């Protein structure tokens, strides 16, 4: 079973969203003998109607940021092919367009 940990600035390990920043990170780890390559995160406090910029990093060079809805981010599917492996997922709520 993968292990996951979430960090939000000024909130530590509390899994409720910090409405002040709308940003955070999830760290997902695949253990050396894990048969599971994916893990569905359950991120609380995410605005399902908002847009978020999400960046994944499996190495020191992160992937290109992409824009997703909060509803997708709440149930984000993390995949790690390497054994053992890790994935850093950084997210930031985008300003509402008028």
TORVO-52026 format. One record per atom (N, C-alpha, C, O): residue number from 1; residue in three letters; x, y, z. Coordinates in nm, 2 decimals, padded with zeros to 4 digits. Atoms other than C-alpha are relative to their C-alpha. Example, Ala and Ser with C-alpha at 12.3 -4.5 7.8 and 13.67 -1.06 7.14 Angstrom:
<recs>
[rec 1; 'ALA'; [00.09; -00.12; 00.00]],
[rec 1; 'ALA'; [01.23; -00.45; 00.78]],
[rec 1; 'ALA'; [00.09; 00.12; 00.00]],
[rec 1; 'ALA'; [00.19; 00.12; 00.07]],
[rec 2; 'SER'; [-00.09; -00.11; 00.00]],
[rec 2; 'SER'; [01.37; -00.11; 00.71]],
[rec 2; 'SER'; [-00.08; 00.11; 00.08]],
[rec 2; 'SER'; [-00.03; 00.22; 00.09]],
</recs>
This chain:
<recs>
[rec 1; 'UNK'; [00.08; -00.12; 00.00]],
[rec 1; 'UNK'; [00.00; 00.00; 00.00]],
[rec 1; 'UNK'; [00.09; 00.12; 00.00]],
[rec 1; 'UNK'; [00.18; 00.13; 00.08]],
[rec 2; 'UNK'; [-00.08; -00.12; 00.00]],
[rec 2; 'UNK'; [00.14; 00.34; -00.09]],
[rec 2; 'UNK'; [-00.02; 00.08; 00.13]],
[rec 2; 'UNK'; [-00.12; 00.07; 00.20]],
[rec 3; 'UNK'; [00.02; -00.09; -00.11]],
[rec 3; 'UNK'; [00.19; 00.60; 00.18]],
[rec 3; 'UNK'; [-00.01; 00.14; -00.06]],
[rec 3; 'UNK'; [00.06; 00.18; -00.15]],
[rec 4; 'UNK'; [00.02; -00.14; 00.05]],
[rec 4; 'UNK'; [00.08; 00.97; 00.14]],
[rec 4; 'UNK'; [00.00; 00.09; 00.12]],
[rec 4; 'UNK'; [-00.05; 00.06; 00.23]],
[rec 5; 'UNK'; [00.00; -00.10; -00.11]],
[rec 5; 'UNK'; [00.13; 01.28; 00.34]],
[rec 5; 'UNK'; [-00.03; 00.14; -00.07]],
[rec 5; 'UNK'; [00.02; 00.16; -00.18]],
[rec 6; 'UNK'; [00.04; -00.13; 00.06]],
[rec 6; 'UNK'; [-00.01; 01.63; 00.27]],
[rec 6; 'UNK'; [00.05; 00.12; 00.08]],
[rec 6; 'UNK'; [00.05; 00.11; 00.21]],
[rec 7; 'UNK'; [-00.05; -00.12; -00.07]],
[rec 7; 'UNK'; [00.14; 01.97; 00.36]],
[rec 7; 'UNK'; [-00.07; 00.12; -00.06]],
[rec 7; 'UNK'; [-00.08; 00.14; -00.18]],
[rec 8; 'UNK'; [00.05; -00.13; 00.04]],
[rec 8; 'UNK'; [-00.02; 02.31; 00.34]],
[rec 8; 'UNK'; [00.07; 00.11; 00.08]],
[rec 8; 'UNK'; [00.08; 00.09; 00.21]],
[rec 9; 'UNK'; [-00.07; -00.11; -00.08]],
[rec 9; 'UNK'; [00.16; 02.63; 00.44]],
[rec 9; 'UNK'; [-00.08; 00.05; 00.12]],
[rec 9; 'UNK'; [-00.20; 00.07; 00.10]],
[rec 10; 'UNK'; [00.06; -00.05; -00.12]],
[rec 10; 'UNK'; [00.09; 02.74; 00.79]],
[rec 10; 'UNK'; [-00.11; -00.09; 00.06]],
[rec 10; 'UNK'; [-00.18; -00.06; 00.15]],
[rec 11; 'UNK'; [00.10; 00.09; -00.05]],
[rec 11; 'UNK'; [-00.13; 02.43; 00.85]],
[rec 11; 'UNK'; [00.06; -00.13; 00.04]],
[rec 11; 'UNK'; [-00.01; -00.22; 00.11]],
[rec 12; 'UNK'; [-00.07; 00.13; -00.03]],
[rec 12; 'UNK'; [00.12; 02.14; 00.89]],
[rec 12; 'UNK'; [-00.07; -00.12; -00.06]],
[rec 12; 'UNK'; [-00.10; -00.12; -00.18]],
[rec 13; 'UNK'; [00.06; 00.12; 00.05]],
[rec 13; 'UNK'; [-00.04; 01.80; 00.87]],
[rec 13; 'UNK'; [-00.15; -00.01; 00.00]],
[rec 13; 'UNK'; [-00.21; -00.11; -00.03]],
[rec 14; 'UNK'; [00.15; -00.01; -00.01]],
[rec 14; 'UNK'; [-00.40; 01.91; 00.92]],
[rec 14; 'UNK'; [-00.05; -00.02; -00.15]],
[rec 14; 'UNK'; [-00.01; 00.05; -00.24]],
[rec 15; 'UNK'; [00.05; 00.03; 00.13]],
[rec 15; 'UNK'; [-00.60; 01.77; 00.62]],
[rec 15; 'UNK'; [-00.11; 00.09; -00.04]],
[rec 15; 'UNK'; [-00.17; 00.07; -00.15]],
[rec 16; 'UNK'; [00.10; -00.09; 00.04]],
[rec 16; 'UNK'; [-00.85; 02.05; 00.61]],
[rec 16; 'UNK'; [00.07; 00.12; -00.07]],
[rec 16; 'UNK'; [00.18; 00.16; -00.04]],
[rec 17; 'UNK'; [-00.06; -00.10; 00.09]],
[rec 17; 'UNK'; [-00.79; 02.32; 00.35]],
[rec 17; 'UNK'; [00.02; 00.13; 00.07]],
[rec 17; 'UNK'; [-00.06; 00.17; 00.16]],
[rec 18; 'UNK'; [-00.02; -00.13; -00.05]],
[rec 18; 'UNK'; [-00.64; 02.65; 00.44]],
[rec 18; 'UNK'; [-00.06; 00.10; -00.10]],
[rec 18; 'UNK'; [00.01; 00.13; -00.21]],
[rec 19; 'UNK'; [00.07; -00.09; 00.10]],
[rec 19; 'UNK'; [-00.88; 02.90; 00.26]],
[rec 19; 'UNK'; [00.09; 00.12; -00.03]],
[rec 19; 'UNK'; [00.07; 00.18; -00.13]],
[rec 20; 'UNK'; [-00.08; -00.12; 00.02]],
[rec 20; 'UNK'; [-00.62; 03.18; 00.30]],
[rec 20; 'UNK'; [00.09; -00.02; -00.12]],
[rec 20; 'UNK'; [00.11; 00.08; -00.20]],
[rec 21; 'UNK'; [-00.10; 00.02; 00.11]],
[rec 21; 'UNK'; [-00.37; 03.03; 00.05]],
[rec 21; 'UNK'; [-00.05; -00.08; -00.12]],
[rec 21; 'UNK'; [-00.02; -00.04; -00.23]],
[rec 22; 'UNK'; [00.05; 00.08; 00.11]],
[rec 22; 'UNK'; [-00.55; 02.77; -00.15]],
[rec 22; 'UNK'; [00.11; -00.08; -00.07]],
[rec 22; 'UNK'; [00.09; -00.13; -00.18]],
[rec 23; 'UNK'; [-00.11; 00.08; 00.06]],
[rec 23; 'UNK'; [-00.22; 02.59; -00.21]],
[rec 23; 'UNK'; [00.05; -00.10; 00.10]],
[rec 23; 'UNK'; [00.02; -00.09; 00.22]],
[rec 24; 'UNK'; [-00.06; 00.10; -00.09]],
[rec 24; 'UNK'; [-00.04; 02.29; -00.08]],
[rec 24; 'UNK'; [00.07; -00.11; -00.09]],
[rec 24; 'UNK'; [00.10; -00.09; -00.20]],
[rec 25; 'UNK'; [-00.07; 00.10; 00.07]],
[rec 25; 'UNK'; [00.14; 01.97; -00.17]],
[rec 25; 'UNK'; [-00.03; -00.14; 00.06]],
[rec 25; 'UNK'; [-00.07; -00.14; 00.18]],
[rec 26; 'UNK'; [00.02; 00.14; -00.05]],
[rec 26; 'UNK'; [00.09; 01.59; -00.14]],
[rec 26; 'UNK'; [00.13; -00.07; -00.04]],
[rec 26; 'UNK'; [00.17; -00.07; -00.15]],
[rec 27; 'UNK'; [-00.12; 00.09; 00.03]],
[rec 27; 'UNK'; [00.39; 01.35; -00.11]],
[rec 27; 'UNK'; [-00.05; -00.14; 00.01]],
[rec 27; 'UNK'; [-00.11; -00.18; 00.10]],
[rec 28; 'UNK'; [00.05; 00.14; 00.01]],
[rec 28; 'UNK'; [00.31; 01.00; -00.22]],
[rec 28; 'UNK'; [00.12; -00.09; -00.02]],
[rec 28; 'UNK'; [00.21; -00.06; -00.11]],
[rec 29; 'UNK'; [-00.11; 00.09; 00.00]],
[rec 29; 'UNK'; [00.55; 00.71; -00.17]],
[rec 29; 'UNK'; [-00.04; -00.14; -00.03]],
[rec 29; 'UNK'; [-00.14; -00.19; 00.02]],
[rec 30; 'UNK'; [00.03; 00.14; 00.03]],
[rec 30; 'UNK'; [00.55; 00.36; -00.32]],
[rec 30; 'UNK'; [00.12; -00.08; 00.06]],
[rec 30; 'UNK'; [00.23; -00.06; 00.04]],
[rec 31; 'UNK'; [-00.10; 00.08; -00.08]],
[rec 31; 'UNK'; [00.73; 00.11; -00.09]],
[rec 31; 'UNK'; [00.06; -00.11; -00.09]],
[rec 31; 'UNK'; [00.01; -00.14; -00.20]],
[rec 32; 'UNK'; [-00.08; 00.09; 00.09]],
[rec 32; 'UNK'; [00.99; -00.13; -00.23]],
[rec 32; 'UNK'; [-00.07; -00.13; -00.05]],
[rec 32; 'UNK'; [-00.05; -00.17; -00.16]],
[rec 33; 'UNK'; [00.07; 00.12; 00.05]],
[rec 33; 'UNK'; [00.76; -00.44; -00.25]],
[rec 33; 'UNK'; [-00.15; 00.02; -00.02]],
[rec 33; 'UNK'; [-00.22; -00.08; -00.01]],
[rec 34; 'UNK'; [00.14; -00.03; 00.02]],
[rec 34; 'UNK'; [00.43; -00.27; -00.30]],
[rec 34; 'UNK'; [-00.05; -00.05; -00.14]],
[rec 34; 'UNK'; [00.01; -00.02; -00.24]],
[rec 35; 'UNK'; [00.06; 00.04; 00.13]],
[rec 35; 'UNK'; [00.21; -00.44; -00.57]],
[rec 35; 'UNK'; [-00.08; 00.11; -00.06]],
[rec 35; 'UNK'; [-00.13; 00.10; -00.18]],
[rec 36; 'UNK'; [00.09; -00.10; 00.04]],
[rec 36; 'UNK'; [00.01; -00.12; -00.60]],
[rec 36; 'UNK'; [00.08; 00.11; -00.07]],
[rec 36; 'UNK'; [00.18; 00.16; -00.01]],
[rec 37; 'UNK'; [-00.07; -00.11; 00.07]],
[rec 37; 'UNK'; [00.12; 00.15; -00.86]],
[rec 37; 'UNK'; [-00.08; 00.13; 00.01]],
[rec 37; 'UNK'; [-00.03; 00.23; -00.04]],
[rec 38; 'UNK'; [00.08; -00.12; 00.00]],
[rec 38; 'UNK'; [-00.16; 00.39; -00.80]],
[rec 38; 'UNK'; [-00.07; 00.02; 00.14]],
[rec 38; 'UNK'; [-00.09; -00.07; 00.22]],
[rec 39; 'UNK'; [00.06; -00.04; -00.13]],
[rec 39; 'UNK'; [-00.33; 00.57; -00.51]],
[rec 39; 'UNK'; [-00.09; 00.11; -00.02]],
[rec 39; 'UNK'; [-00.05; 00.21; -00.08]],
[rec 40; 'UNK'; [00.10; -00.11; 00.01]],
[rec 40; 'UNK'; [-00.64; 00.78; -00.50]],
[rec 40; 'UNK'; [00.00; 00.09; 00.12]],
[rec 40; 'UNK'; [-00.03; 00.04; 00.23]],
[rec 41; 'UNK'; [00.00; -00.10; -00.11]],
[rec 41; 'UNK'; [-00.60; 01.09; -00.28]],
[rec 41; 'UNK'; [-00.14; 00.04; 00.04]],
[rec 41; 'UNK'; [-00.22; 00.04; -00.05]],
[rec 42; 'UNK'; [00.12; -00.05; -00.05]],
[rec 42; 'UNK'; [-00.88; 01.22; -00.07]],
[rec 42; 'UNK'; [00.03; 00.13; 00.06]],
[rec 42; 'UNK'; [00.03; 00.14; 00.19]],
[rec 43; 'UNK'; [-00.04; -00.13; -00.05]],
[rec 43; 'UNK'; [-00.80; 01.59; -00.04]],
[rec 43; 'UNK'; [-00.12; 00.08; 00.05]],
[rec 43; 'UNK'; [-00.21; 00.10; -00.03]],
[rec 44; 'UNK'; [00.11; -00.07; -00.06]],
[rec 44; 'UNK'; [-01.04; 01.77; 00.19]],
[rec 44; 'UNK'; [00.02; 00.15; -00.01]],
[rec 44; 'UNK'; [00.14; 00.20; -00.01]],
[rec 45; 'UNK'; [-00.01; -00.15; 00.00]],
[rec 45; 'UNK'; [-01.11; 02.15; 00.18]],
[rec 45; 'UNK'; [00.03; 00.06; -00.13]],
[rec 45; 'UNK'; [00.06; 00.18; -00.14]],
[rec 46; 'UNK'; [-00.03; -00.05; 00.13]],
[rec 46; 'UNK'; [-01.06; 02.18; -00.19]],
[rec 46; 'UNK'; [-00.14; 00.05; -00.06]],
[rec 46; 'UNK'; [-00.24; -00.01; -00.04]],
[rec 47; 'UNK'; [00.13; -00.06; 00.06]],
[rec 47; 'UNK'; [-01.32; 02.41; -00.37]],
[rec 47; 'UNK'; [-00.02; -00.08; -00.13]],
[rec 47; 'UNK'; [00.05; -00.06; -00.23]],
[rec 48; 'UNK'; [00.02; 00.08; 00.12]],
[rec 48; 'UNK'; [-01.47; 02.17; -00.63]],
[rec 48; 'UNK'; [-00.03; 00.08; -00.13]],
[rec 48; 'UNK'; [-00.01; 00.03; -00.24]],
[rec 49; 'UNK'; [00.03; -00.08; 00.12]],
[rec 49; 'UNK'; [-01.58; 02.45; -00.86]],
[rec 49; 'UNK'; [00.12; 00.09; -00.05]],
[rec 49; 'UNK'; [00.11; 00.14; -00.16]],
[rec 50; 'UNK'; [-00.12; -00.08; 00.03]],
[rec 50; 'UNK'; [-01.24; 02.63; -00.86]],
[rec 50; 'UNK'; [00.09; -00.07; -00.10]],
[rec 50; 'UNK'; [00.09; -00.19; -00.11]],
[rec 51; 'UNK'; [-00.10; 00.05; 00.09]],
[rec 51; 'UNK'; [-00.96; 02.59; -01.11]],
[rec 51; 'UNK'; [00.13; 00.00; 00.09]],
[rec 51; 'UNK'; [00.16; 00.09; 00.16]],
[rec 52; 'UNK'; [-00.13; 00.01; -00.07]],
[rec 52; 'UNK'; [-00.62; 02.47; -00.97]],
[rec 52; 'UNK'; [00.11; -00.03; -00.10]],
[rec 52; 'UNK'; [00.09; -00.09; -00.21]],
[rec 53; 'UNK'; [-00.12; 00.03; 00.08]],
[rec 53; 'UNK'; [-00.27; 02.46; -01.12]],
[rec 53; 'UNK'; [00.07; -00.11; 00.08]],
[rec 53; 'UNK'; [00.10; -00.10; 00.19]],
[rec 54; 'UNK'; [-00.06; 00.11; -00.06]],
[rec 54; 'UNK'; [-00.12; 02.12; -01.05]],
[rec 54; 'UNK'; [00.13; -00.04; -00.07]],
[rec 54; 'UNK'; [00.13; -00.05; -00.19]],
[rec 55; 'UNK'; [-00.13; 00.04; 00.06]],
[rec 55; 'UNK'; [00.24; 02.02; -01.10]],
[rec 55; 'UNK'; [00.05; -00.13; 00.07]],
[rec 55; 'UNK'; [00.05; -00.14; 00.20]],
[rec 56; 'UNK'; [-00.05; 00.13; -00.06]],
[rec 56; 'UNK'; [00.38; 01.66; -01.05]],
[rec 56; 'UNK'; [00.15; 00.00; -00.02]],
[rec 56; 'UNK'; [00.20; 00.05; -00.12]],
[rec 57; 'UNK'; [-00.15; 00.02; 00.01]],
[rec 57; 'UNK'; [00.75; 01.58; -00.99]],
[rec 57; 'UNK'; [00.03; -00.13; 00.05]],
[rec 57; 'UNK'; [00.01; -00.17; 00.16]],
[rec 58; 'UNK'; [-00.05; 00.14; -00.04]],
[rec 58; 'UNK'; [00.89; 01.23; -00.99]],
[rec 58; 'UNK'; [00.16; 00.01; 00.01]],
[rec 58; 'UNK'; [00.22; -00.08; 00.07]],
[rec 59; 'UNK'; [-00.14; -00.02; -00.02]],
[rec 59; 'UNK'; [01.25; 01.37; -01.01]],
[rec 59; 'UNK'; [00.02; 00.14; 00.04]],
[rec 59; 'UNK'; [-00.08; 00.21; 00.08]],
[rec 60; 'UNK'; [-00.03; -00.14; -00.03]],
[rec 60; 'UNK'; [01.42; 01.70; -00.95]],
[rec 60; 'UNK'; [-00.06; 00.10; -00.10]],
[rec 60; 'UNK'; [-00.07; 00.22; -00.07]],
[rec 61; 'UNK'; [00.06; -00.08; 00.10]],
[rec 61; 'UNK'; [01.26; 01.83; -01.27]],
[rec 61; 'UNK'; [-00.15; -00.02; -00.01]],
[rec 61; 'UNK'; [-00.19; -00.13; -00.05]],
[rec 62; 'UNK'; [00.14; 00.02; 00.00]],
[rec 62; 'UNK'; [00.89; 01.88; -01.24]],
[rec 62; 'UNK'; [-00.06; 00.00; -00.14]],
[rec 62; 'UNK'; [00.00; 00.06; -00.23]],
[rec 63; 'UNK'; [00.07; 00.00; 00.13]],
[rec 63; 'UNK'; [00.64; 01.82; -01.52]],
[rec 63; 'UNK'; [-00.06; 00.13; -00.02]],
[rec 63; 'UNK'; [-00.06; 00.22; 00.07]],
[rec 64; 'UNK'; [00.06; -00.12; 00.04]],
[rec 64; 'UNK'; [00.47; 02.10; -01.70]],
[rec 64; 'UNK'; [-00.13; 00.02; 00.09]],
[rec 64; 'UNK'; [-00.21; -00.08; 00.09]],
[rec 65; 'UNK'; [00.12; -00.02; -00.07]],
[rec 65; 'UNK'; [00.19; 02.25; -01.48]],
[rec 65; 'UNK'; [-00.12; -00.02; -00.09]],
[rec 65; 'UNK'; [-00.12; 00.01; -00.21]],
[rec 66; 'UNK'; [00.12; 00.01; 00.07]],
[rec 66; 'UNK'; [-00.16; 02.17; -01.58]],
[rec 66; 'UNK'; [-00.12; 00.05; 00.08]],
[rec 66; 'UNK'; [-00.11; 00.06; 00.20]],
[rec 67; 'UNK'; [00.11; -00.06; -00.06]],
[rec 67; 'UNK'; [-00.50; 02.32; -01.50]],
[rec 67; 'UNK'; [-00.11; -00.11; 00.01]],
[rec 67; 'UNK'; [-00.15; -00.17; -00.09]],
[rec 68; 'UNK'; [00.11; 00.09; -00.02]],
[rec 68; 'UNK'; [-00.77; 02.10; -01.34]],
[rec 68; 'UNK'; [-00.11; 00.06; 00.09]],
[rec 68; 'UNK'; [-00.08; 00.16; 00.16]],
[rec 69; 'UNK'; [00.10; -00.04; -00.09]],
[rec 69; 'UNK'; [-01.10; 02.15; -01.16]],
[rec 69; 'UNK'; [00.02; -00.06; 00.14]],
[rec 69; 'UNK'; [00.08; -00.16; 00.16]],
[rec 70; 'UNK'; [-00.02; 00.05; -00.14]],
[rec 70; 'UNK'; [-01.11; 02.12; -00.78]],
[rec 70; 'UNK'; [-00.07; -00.13; 00.02]],
[rec 70; 'UNK'; [-00.02; -00.21; 00.10]],
[rec 71; 'UNK'; [00.06; 00.13; -00.02]],
[rec 71; 'UNK'; [-01.35; 01.83; -00.81]],
[rec 71; 'UNK'; [00.09; -00.12; -00.04]],
[rec 71; 'UNK'; [00.09; -00.22; 00.03]],
[rec 72; 'UNK'; [-00.10; 00.10; 00.04]],
[rec 72; 'UNK'; [-01.08; 01.63; -00.99]],
[rec 72; 'UNK'; [00.11; -00.01; 00.10]],
[rec 72; 'UNK'; [00.16; -00.12; 00.13]],
[rec 73; 'UNK'; [-00.11; 00.00; -00.10]],
[rec 73; 'UNK'; [-00.82; 01.74; -00.74]],
[rec 73; 'UNK'; [-00.03; -00.07; 00.13]],
[rec 73; 'UNK'; [00.05; -00.13; 00.19]],
[rec 74; 'UNK'; [00.04; 00.07; -00.12]],
[rec 74; 'UNK'; [-01.02; 01.62; -00.45]],
[rec 74; 'UNK'; [00.02; -00.15; 00.00]],
[rec 74; 'UNK'; [00.05; -00.21; 00.11]],
[rec 75; 'UNK'; [-00.01; 00.15; 00.02]],
[rec 75; 'UNK'; [-01.00; 01.26; -00.58]],
[rec 75; 'UNK'; [00.12; -00.03; -00.09]],
[rec 75; 'UNK'; [00.10; -00.11; -00.18]],
[rec 76; 'UNK'; [-00.11; 00.01; 00.09]],
[rec 76; 'UNK'; [-00.66; 01.29; -00.75]],
[rec 76; 'UNK'; [00.06; -00.14; 00.00]],
[rec 76; 'UNK'; [00.08; -00.20; 00.11]],
[rec 77; 'UNK'; [-00.05; 00.13; 00.01]],
[rec 77; 'UNK'; [-00.52; 00.97; -00.88]],
[rec 77; 'UNK'; [00.15; 00.01; -00.02]],
[rec 77; 'UNK'; [00.20; 00.06; -00.13]],
[rec 78; 'UNK'; [-00.15; 00.00; 00.01]],
[rec 78; 'UNK'; [-00.14; 00.94; -00.81]],
[rec 78; 'UNK'; [00.05; -00.13; -00.05]],
[rec 78; 'UNK'; [00.01; -00.24; 00.00]],
[rec 79; 'UNK'; [-00.06; 00.12; 00.06]],
[rec 79; 'UNK'; [00.05; 00.69; -01.02]],
[rec 79; 'UNK'; [00.15; 00.00; 00.01]],
[rec 79; 'UNK'; [00.22; 00.10; -00.02]],
[rec 80; 'UNK'; [-00.14; 00.01; -00.02]],
[rec 80; 'UNK'; [00.40; 00.57; -00.94]],
[rec 80; 'UNK'; [00.05; -00.13; -00.06]],
[rec 80; 'UNK'; [00.01; -00.24; -00.01]],
[rec 81; 'UNK'; [-00.05; 00.12; 00.07]],
[rec 81; 'UNK'; [00.57; 00.32; -01.18]],
[rec 81; 'UNK'; [00.12; -00.06; 00.06]],
[rec 81; 'UNK'; [00.14; -00.18; 00.07]],
[rec 82; 'UNK'; [-00.12; 00.04; -00.06]],
[rec 82; 'UNK'; [00.90; 00.30; -01.00]],
[rec 82; 'UNK'; [-00.02; -00.08; 00.13]],
[rec 82; 'UNK'; [-00.12; -00.06; 00.20]],
[rec 83; 'UNK'; [00.01; 00.08; -00.12]],
[rec 83; 'UNK'; [00.96; 00.05; -00.72]],
[rec 83; 'UNK'; [00.13; -00.01; 00.07]],
[rec 83; 'UNK'; [00.22; -00.08; 00.02]],
[rec 84; 'UNK'; [00.09; -00.10; -00.06]],
[rec 84; 'UNK'; [01.03; 00.21; -00.48]],
[rec 84; 'UNK'; [00.00; 00.13; -00.08]],
[rec 84; 'UNK'; [00.08; 00.15; -00.17]],
[rec 85; 'UNK'; [00.02; -00.13; 00.07]],
[rec 85; 'UNK'; [00.92; 00.55; -00.60]],
[rec 85; 'UNK'; [-00.07; 00.10; 00.08]],
[rec 85; 'UNK'; [-00.12; 00.07; 00.19]],
[rec 86; 'UNK'; [00.07; -00.11; -00.07]],
[rec 86; 'UNK'; [00.78; 00.88; -00.50]],
[rec 86; 'UNK'; [-00.05; 00.10; -00.10]],
[rec 86; 'UNK'; [-00.01; 00.10; -00.22]],
[rec 87; 'UNK'; [00.06; -00.10; 00.08]],
[rec 87; 'UNK'; [00.57; 01.16; -00.64]],
[rec 87; 'UNK'; [-00.04; 00.12; 00.09]],
[rec 87; 'UNK'; [-00.10; 00.10; 00.20]],
[rec 88; 'UNK'; [00.04; -00.12; -00.07]],
[rec 88; 'UNK'; [00.53; 01.52; -00.53]],
[rec 88; 'UNK'; [-00.10; 00.07; -00.09]],
[rec 88; 'UNK'; [-00.08; 00.09; -00.21]],
[rec 89; 'UNK'; [00.11; -00.07; 00.07]],
[rec 89; 'UNK'; [00.21; 01.69; -00.63]],
[rec 89; 'UNK'; [-00.02; 00.13; 00.07]],
[rec 89; 'UNK'; [-00.06; 00.14; 00.19]],
[rec 90; 'UNK'; [00.02; -00.14; -00.05]],
[rec 90; 'UNK'; [00.19; 02.07; -00.58]],
[rec 90; 'UNK'; [-00.12; 00.06; -00.07]],
[rec 90; 'UNK'; [-00.14; 00.04; -00.19]],
[rec 91; 'UNK'; [00.12; -00.06; 00.06]],
[rec 91; 'UNK'; [-00.13; 02.26; -00.63]],
[rec 91; 'UNK'; [-00.02; 00.14; 00.06]],
[rec 91; 'UNK'; [00.02; 00.17; 00.17]],
[rec 92; 'UNK'; [00.03; -00.14; -00.04]],
[rec 92; 'UNK'; [-00.24; 02.62; -00.62]],
[rec 92; 'UNK'; [-00.13; 00.04; -00.06]],
[rec 92; 'UNK'; [-00.15; 00.02; -00.18]],
[rec 93; 'UNK'; [00.13; -00.04; 00.05]],
[rec 93; 'UNK'; [-00.59; 02.76; -00.65]],
[rec 93; 'UNK'; [00.02; 00.13; -00.09]],
[rec 93; 'UNK'; [00.10; 00.22; -00.05]],
[rec 94; 'UNK'; [-00.02; -00.11; 00.09]],
[rec 94; 'UNK'; [-00.61; 03.00; -00.95]],
[rec 94; 'UNK'; [-00.11; 00.10; 00.03]],
[rec 94; 'UNK'; [-00.22; 00.07; 00.07]],
[rec 95; 'UNK'; [00.10; -00.11; -00.02]],
[rec 95; 'UNK'; [-00.79; 03.34; -00.93]],
[rec 95; 'UNK'; [-00.12; -00.03; -00.09]],
[rec 95; 'UNK'; [-00.11; -00.08; -00.20]],
[rec 96; 'UNK'; [00.13; 00.01; 00.08]],
[rec 96; 'UNK'; [-01.15; 03.34; -01.05]],
[rec 96; 'UNK'; [00.01; 00.10; -00.11]],
[rec 96; 'UNK'; [00.04; 00.22; -00.09]],
[rec 97; 'UNK'; [00.01; -00.09; 00.12]],
[rec 97; 'UNK'; [-01.18; 03.48; -01.40]],
[rec 97; 'UNK'; [-00.13; 00.07; -00.01]],
[rec 97; 'UNK'; [-00.23; 00.01; 00.02]],
[rec 98; 'UNK'; [00.12; -00.07; 00.01]],
[rec 98; 'UNK'; [-01.43; 03.75; -01.45]],
[rec 98; 'UNK'; [-00.04; 00.04; -00.14]],
[rec 98; 'UNK'; [-00.14; 00.10; -00.16]],
</recs>
